Amino acid sequence: MNSYSNRKHPFMTFANLLTCFRFVSAPILLWLACHGYGIAFLLLLAVSFLTDVLDGIVARWTGEVSQFGAKLDSWADMVNYCTIALGSWWLWPEVVMREAFFVTLIVLSYLLPPLVGIIKFGKFTSYHTWSVKLAAASVGLSLYVLFLAGPSWPFRLAAIVCVVAATEEISITLTASELFSNVSSFWDVKQRLARMRNTASSKSDANS
């Protein structure tokens, strides 16, 4: 049971094309970072972040929310985060080394939840909870503050938000009896599981 419609949707919707921009921009971002174009890297990264915000909005507005779109978005996020990590190391190694502990927290927060999902369900999870959205926004904004010679505390606070979001995602995976997608929170999943149990109990009573 999940939040998707049973209708078939074409793969290449406008929302999915927005998502695909992150795949296309990744090698360009890496090229810019490799050649030391820090400002251009940050500008293109801003566009990439914007498409991440818009793709879900467009999918809901056009009624084209789909499981394929959710999975595509999750993979695009993973590519984007890996690109940011590598590009940041090439462009600002001193800053990355200084913030190594918090960088490690953020990287683990992005890698562990899908890994736990793959171990339990054999599939890549795509929950897209509100806490994950908040974590992504926090990291995105704090990166600009950090790399443009601003204070470190917004980035460090964003790392803590990422840990909280990752903990919620892992809790969802460990609690859920089946794979959900596009859920708002751990509480949302608990409510869905309760409704599923009530429905199953009602059917059992009707058949007895």
C-alpha positions as CSV (number, residue, x, y, z in Angstrom):
1,M,0.0,0.0,0.0
2,N,1.4,3.4,-0.9
3,S,0.5,6.9,-2.0
4,Y,0.6,6.2,-5.8
5,S,-2.3,6.1,-8.1
6,N,-2.9,2.8,-10.0
7,R,-2.9,4.7,-13.3
8,K,0.0,4.2,-15.7
9,H,2.1,7.3,-16.3
10,P,4.6,7.8,-19.1
11,F,8.2,7.7,-17.9
12,M,9.3,11.0,-19.4
13,T,6.9,13.5,-17.8
14,F,8.0,17.1,-17.3
15,A,8.6,16.3,-13.6
16,N,10.9,13.4,-14.4
17,L,12.7,15.6,-17.0
18,L,13.4,18.1,-14.2
19,T,14.7,15.2,-12.1
20,C,17.0,14.1,-15.0
21,F,18.6,17.5,-15.0
22,R,20.5,16.4,-11.9
23,F,22.0,13.4,-13.8
24,V,23.0,15.7,-16.7
25,S,24.5,18.4,-14.4
26,A,26.6,15.9,-12.3
27,P,29.5,15.5,-14.8
28,I,29.4,19.2,-15.6
29,L,29.6,20.0,-11.9
30,L,32.6,17.6,-11.6
31,W,34.3,19.2,-14.5
32,L,33.9,22.7,-13.1
33,A,35.2,21.5,-9.7
34,C,38.1,19.7,-11.3
35,H,39.1,22.9,-13.1
36,G,38.7,25.2,-10.1
37,Y,35.6,27.1,-11.1
38,G,34.1,27.4,-7.7
39,I,31.5,30.1,-8.4
40,A,30.3,28.4,-11.5
41,F,30.0,25.2,-9.5
42,L,27.9,26.9,-6.9
43,L,25.6,28.5,-9.5
44,L,25.0,25.3,-11.4
45,L,24.5,23.5,-8.1
46,A,21.8,26.1,-7.2
47,V,19.9,25.2,-10.4
48,S,20.2,21.5,-9.5
49,F,18.8,22.2,-6.1
50,L,16.0,24.1,-7.6
51,T,15.0,21.2,-9.9
52,D,14.9,19.0,-6.8
53,V,12.4,21.3,-5.3
54,L,10.3,21.7,-8.4
55,D,10.1,18.1,-9.7
56,G,7.8,17.0,-6.8
57,I,5.7,20.1,-7.0
58,V,5.2,19.7,-10.7
59,A,4.4,16.0,-10.4
60,R,1.7,16.7,-7.8
61,W,0.3,19.6,-9.8
62,T,0.1,17.6,-13.0
63,G,-1.2,14.5,-11.3
64,E,1.8,12.5,-12.5
65,V,3.1,11.2,-9.2
66,S,4.5,7.7,-9.8
67,Q,6.7,5.1,-8.3
68,F,9.1,5.5,-11.2
69,G,9.3,9.2,-10.5
70,A,10.0,8.6,-6.8
71,K,12.7,6.1,-7.5
72,L,14.3,8.3,-10.1
73,D,14.3,11.2,-7.7
74,S,16.0,9.1,-5.0
75,W,18.7,8.0,-7.4
76,A,19.2,11.6,-8.7
77,D,19.6,12.8,-5.1
78,M,22.2,10.1,-4.5
79,V,24.1,11.2,-7.6
80,N,23.8,14.9,-6.6
81,Y,25.1,14.2,-3.1
82,C,28.1,12.2,-4.3
83,T,28.9,15.0,-6.8
84,I,28.7,17.6,-4.1
85,A,31.0,15.6,-1.8
86,L,33.6,15.1,-4.5
87,G,33.4,18.6,-6.0
88,S,33.6,20.2,-2.5
89,W,36.8,18.2,-1.8
90,W,38.4,19.3,-5.0
91,L,37.4,23.0,-4.6
92,W,37.6,23.5,-0.8
93,P,39.8,20.7,0.7
94,E,40.8,22.8,3.7
95,V,37.2,23.5,4.6
96,V,36.2,19.9,4.1
97,M,39.0,18.7,6.3
98,R,38.2,21.2,9.0
99,E,34.6,20.1,9.0
100,A,35.4,16.4,8.5
101,F,33.4,15.1,11.4
102,F,30.2,16.9,10.3
103,V,30.8,16.0,6.7
104,T,31.0,12.3,7.8
105,L,27.8,12.6,9.7
106,I,26.0,14.0,6.6
107,V,27.5,11.3,4.2
108,L,26.5,8.5,6.6
109,S,23.0,10.1,7.0
110,Y,22.5,9.8,3.2
111,L,24.1,6.3,2.8
112,L,22.8,4.3,5.8
113,P,19.0,4.6,5.3
114,P,18.9,3.3,1.7
115,L,21.4,0.6,2.7
116,V,19.2,-0.6,5.5
117,G,16.2,-0.5,3.1
118,I,18.2,-2.7,0.6
119,I,19.1,-5.1,3.3
120,K,15.5,-5.5,4.5
121,F,13.4,-5.1,1.3
122,G,16.0,-5.7,-1.4
123,K,15.1,-2.3,-2.9
124,F,16.2,1.3,-2.7
125,T,13.9,3.3,-0.4
126,S,12.3,6.5,-1.4
127,Y,10.3,7.8,1.6
128,H,10.8,11.6,0.9
129,T,9.8,12.5,4.5
130,W,9.5,16.1,5.6
131,S,12.5,15.7,7.8
132,V,14.6,14.6,4.8
133,K,13.4,17.5,2.9
134,L,14.3,19.8,5.7
135,A,17.7,18.2,6.0
136,A,18.4,18.6,2.2
137,A,17.3,22.3,2.4
138,S,19.5,22.8,5.4
139,V,22.6,21.3,3.8
140,G,22.0,23.1,0.6
141,L,21.7,26.5,2.1
142,S,24.5,26.0,4.7
143,L,27.0,24.9,2.0
144,Y,26.8,28.3,0.4
145,V,27.4,30.0,3.8
146,L,30.3,27.6,4.5
147,F,32.1,27.9,1.1
148,L,31.6,31.6,0.8
149,A,33.6,32.2,3.9
150,G,30.7,32.4,6.3
151,P,30.4,30.8,9.8
152,S,30.5,27.0,10.2
153,W,27.6,26.6,12.7
154,P,24.8,26.5,10.0
155,F,26.5,23.5,8.3
156,R,27.1,21.8,11.7
157,L,23.4,22.3,12.6
158,A,22.4,20.9,9.2
159,A,24.5,17.8,9.9
160,I,22.5,17.3,13.1
161,V,19.2,17.7,11.2
162,C,20.5,15.0,8.7
163,V,21.2,12.6,11.5
164,V,17.6,13.1,12.9
165,A,16.2,12.6,9.4
166,A,18.3,9.5,8.8
167,T,17.2,8.0,12.2
168,E,13.6,8.5,11.2
169,E,14.0,6.8,7.8
170,I,15.8,3.8,9.4
171,S,13.0,3.6,12.0
172,I,10.5,3.5,9.2
173,T,12.3,0.7,7.5
174,L,12.7,-1.4,10.6
175,T,9.0,-0.9,11.6
176,A,7.3,-1.3,8.2
177,S,6.2,-4.7,7.1
178,E,6.3,-3.6,3.5
179,L,8.0,-0.9,1.4
180,F,6.3,2.5,1.4
181,S,7.0,5.5,-0.7
182,N,6.3,9.2,-0.4
183,V,5.5,9.2,3.3
184,S,5.5,12.4,5.4
185,S,6.9,10.9,8.6
186,F,7.3,7.9,10.9
187,W,3.9,8.7,12.4
188,D,2.4,8.7,8.9
189,V,3.7,5.1,8.4
190,K,2.4,4.0,11.8
191,Q,-1.1,5.3,10.9
192,R,-1.0,3.5,7.5
193,L,0.1,0.2,9.2
194,A,-2.8,0.6,11.7
195,R,-5.3,1.1,8.9
196,M,-3.9,-1.9,7.1
197,R,-4.3,-4.0,10.2
198,N,-7.8,-2.8,10.8
199,T,-8.8,-3.5,7.2
200,A,-7.3,-7.0,7.4
201,S,-9.1,-7.6,10.7
202,S,-12.4,-6.4,9.2
203,K,-12.0,-8.7,6.2
204,S,-11.2,-11.6,8.5
205,D,-14.3,-11.0,10.6
206,A,-16.5,-10.8,7.5
207,N,-15.2,-14.1,6.1
208,S,-15.6,-15.9,9.5
